Amino acid sequence: MPAFTYDRTVDSNVRKILEKINIRGELKKNEPMSSHTTFKTGGPAEFFFIPRSLEDLKAILYFCKEYGVPYFILGGGANILVSDRGINGIVIDMRHFNRIGFRDTICYAESGASISRTAEQAGRKGFSGFEFIYAMPGTVGGAIWMNARCYGSSLSDILYSVDYLDENLSLKKLTRKMILETSGYKKSVFQTSNSIILKGEFLLKTGEKGEIADRMETYKKDRERKGHFLFPSAGSIFKNNREFGEPTGAIIDSLGLRGRSIGGAQIAPFHGNIIINTGTATSRNIRDLIEICKQEAKLKRGILLEREVQYVGTWQ
């Protein structure tokens, strides 16, 4: 979230100010973030805006800059843990930026498009490359930001270019060469900037539709077997590190933490690196379990676990 100084006197005037600028998007107040995250937890967004066009998006961002209002860009709500106290300022939901298309073997997808739906459409056209990410939650923008990785593949392996707004709201393009130079294990250049991802282009290969579909189904069934869809969660909590010599889930298992509960949150009994909401969890419950895992790993194994899940909002 940008490091602006937030003028609280703006709060009561936000709606009036926004009515004066030419935007067509939907504006809500005190929108519960539990309806917009895969954990199904989180307090209210002070303001929740759904832009319908690039012009809408730029208008709201100019407003935030001018009045010092913090903002948070929301994709599919995966890989984030929103505070029970909610988010100050404006949450900008990118759901309407969801177009997917193809040009030769290049797939282009806007940041708000479902990453799984993008993979599915590519497969139906006989294009291979997205199979590893099929059935994952979240959006194209979120997957690019995280440089999503699973089954030995990273999104940067197929990412050809990215259109984005830089911190001055100028339209820029990240090229394939720049992607290769700046990407790492679940790392992208966007994690260290306030740039806003608009669209990704992906370089795919032609393949046999049936074989592509079979691979996608295999990955989906493996995720189902591992319990990814049994309860609200954000998937893996921590990154894997080859230097540790074993997966993070195995490390957490070795600490005797699998199944540990706080309130309605639980370290999944079926996977040590997944925390689930059994129905009544608060974000604080989940965060407490995350911090217990970090503390125990450092104390007993000398291992510093790195979170994948991002803490968002107002935390004490």
N, C-alpha and C positions, 0 to 999 in steps of 0.2 A: 504494500500500500504506500502511496507517495508520502513523503515526509513534509506535508503541508501543515501550517499552523491553522487549526480549525477554529473559526470564529463562531461560537455557539449562538450568537445573536442572529445568525443567518437562519437557524432552524425554522422559526415560525414564518419566515418569508420565502422559503425554498419554493413552495408550490406557486406562490404569486410570481416569483421571479421567472420560474420556468414557463409559466403561462405567457410570458412576454417574448419568449424566444420561439422560433419556428421549429417545433418538434412535433412529431406525430406519435411518438412512443407512449407506452402506458406507464404512469407513475403511481406507485403505491406507498403508503406510509405504514411503518411497523409491521412489515411483512415477515412472518415466521420463517427463519432459515431452516428449520427442521423439515420444511416441505421441499427444500431445494438441495439437500445434501444426502449422500449415500449412507451416512451414519444415522440419518433421521433425528439429529439433535441440533441444537443451536438456537439462540435467542433471536429477537427481531432485528431486521435491517431497518435502520432509522428511515431511510428512503430506498425504494426498490424501483429501478427504471429499466424498461424493456425497449430499447431503441429498435425502430423498424428499418433504418437505413444508415448508411455511412454518415449522411448529413446529420441525422439524429445523434449518432454516437459522437461526432466531433463537436456538436453543439453542447452536449452535456459535459464533455471533457473541458471545453473552453470555459464553461460555467464553473466547474470545479476548480480550475486553475485561478480564475479571476477572484473567486470568493474564498479560496483556501479550504474548500470542502474535500475531505479525503474520499477516495472511491476504491471499490474493489471490483475487479472483472470476474464474473461468474460464468463458468462453463457448465459442466454436468454435475458439479458438486461432489465429484470424487476426489480423493486425496486431500481433503481439507477437513479440519475440525474447527467448527465455529463456536466461539464462546457462548455460554449460557446467557451472558449479558448482551449478546448480539454484536452488531457492527455499526459504529458511528459513520455518519456521512451517507454516501450513496452506493448501493450495490447495483452494478450494471450487468444485466442478464443478456447474454449474446444469442439467445435461442433463435432469433430471426435470421441470423447470419448462418444459414444452414444449407446453402446450395452445394450440390455435388455434380461434377461433370467430367468429361473425358476428352482428351485431344491426343490422338494416336495412342501411345502407351503411357501418357501422362494423365494422372488423375488429379483434378484440383478440387479442393473441399474447403469451404469456409469454416472459420474457427468454431462456430456453434453447432456444426454438424456432428452427429454421433459418430465416434470413431468406428464402432462396430457396424453401423449401417453403411459407412463408407467402404469398409472391408467387404461387406456383403454385396454391394453394388459392383465393386471391382471384380469379385469372383464370378458374378453372373455374366459379366462381359468377357470372361476368360483371361483376366489379368491377375497375375500372381505377385505376391510381395507383402500383402496385408494379412496373410493367414494367421500369423502369430499373435496378432492383436485382436482377433475376432472374439466377440463375447465379453470383452472388457467394457466396463462402464466408462462414462466420461465422453468428452468431446475432442475434436481434432485440435483445437487450440490448447486444451489442457495436456493432450498427449505430446504436442510439439514442445510446450513449455517444460514438461518433465523429461523430454526425450524418453518416452515410455519404452520399457524393455521387458521382455519375457521370452522364455524358451530359446535363449541364446541370441535373440535378435533385438535391435534397437530401431526406433522410428527413424533415426538419422541415417540408417542404412539405405532407406528408400526416399528420404526427404530431398527434394530437388531444389526447392526455393520456398521462401516465406515472404508474403506481403504483410507489412505491419506499419503501425503509426509509431513514430519515435516520440521522445519526451516533449518535443516541440509540436507534436501532432502533424508532422510532415509524413507523407506516404513514402515508405522505403521498402527495399527488397533485399532479403538475405539470400545470397547465391549459394549454389552447391559447394563451391570452393570454401566459402566462409563457414558453411555448416560443418564441413569436415574439419576445419581448423579450430572450431570453437566447441564442438560437441564432445561429451564424455559419458561415462557411465551414469545414466539418469541425470545428466547435466546438459543444459542448453544456455546459450548466451542471454536468453530472455530472463533467466533467474537472477541476473545481476543488473537489470535495467527496469525502467517503468514503461517499456514499449508494450504496445497492445497488438497481439497477433490477429490478423484479419483473415488470412487464407494461406493454405499450404498446397504445394504441388509435389506430387510423388511420382517417381520414375519406376514403373512396373515392368514386368516381363509377361509375354504371352504364355498361356498354358492351357491345359485341357480342363474344361469346366468341371467335369466330374472329379478329377483328382484334386483340384483346388477346393471344391466343396467338401470332399472327404477330409482333407487336412484341417479345414476350418471346424468341421464337426468333431474331429479328434481333440482339438484344443478346447473346444467348448465342453466336451464330456470330461476332460481332465480337470477343468475348473470346477465343474459340478461335483466331481469325485472328491476334490479337495475342500468342498464345502463353501465355495465363494458366494453362493447365492442363497444359503440357508437363512442367514440373518443379515440385517443392515450392518454394513461394514465399509471400510475403505480399501479392502484388499491388504496387501503387505504394509505393515506399519513402518518397518525399518528396511534400509537397503541391505543387500548382501555385499560382502567384502571378501574377495578371494584370499586376502591376507589372513583372514581368520581361520581358514582351513575347513570350514563347514558352513552350511547355510545358517542364516540368522534364526530361522525357526528351530533348528537343532540346538543352537546355543541357548535359546530361551527354554527349550525342553530340558537341557542339562542343568538349568538353574532351578528346576522343579516348579516353574511358574505356569505351565500349561493348565488351564482350567481356573486360574485365580480370578476371583470376582471382586468388584467394588460396586455396590449398588446394582444397577442393571447392566453394567458393562462386564465383559468376561474375556480373558485371553482364551481364544477358542479351544475347546477340548480336542478339536480335530487338526489344529495347526497353530504352532507356537507364535508365528509371526502375523497372526490376524487377531484383531480385537473386535468383538461383536457387541451389538446392542441387542440384548435378549428381550427388550420390550419397554423397559423403563429407564434406560441409561440416560444420564446427563453427559454433556461434554466434559464436565469436570471429572466424572467417574472415569471416562475414557482417558483423559489426560493423566490422571493419577496412575492408571495402570501403565501407560507409556513410560512415565517417569520412574516407576518401580523397575521396569525392565532395564532401563538405562542404568539406574543405580546399581542393581544387582549384577549386571554384566560387567560393569567397571570394577566393582568391589571384589567379586569372586573369580572373574576370568581375566581382568585387566583389559577388557574390550570396550571401546567407545562406539556404541551403536549410533548410526546416523538415521534420523527420521526421514521417511518419505512424506509422511502426512504433514501438511502445513497448518500451523496454528493461525487462525484468522479471527479478528474482532478484538473486543475489549477484555483482556485477561488481567486479573489481579497480579 
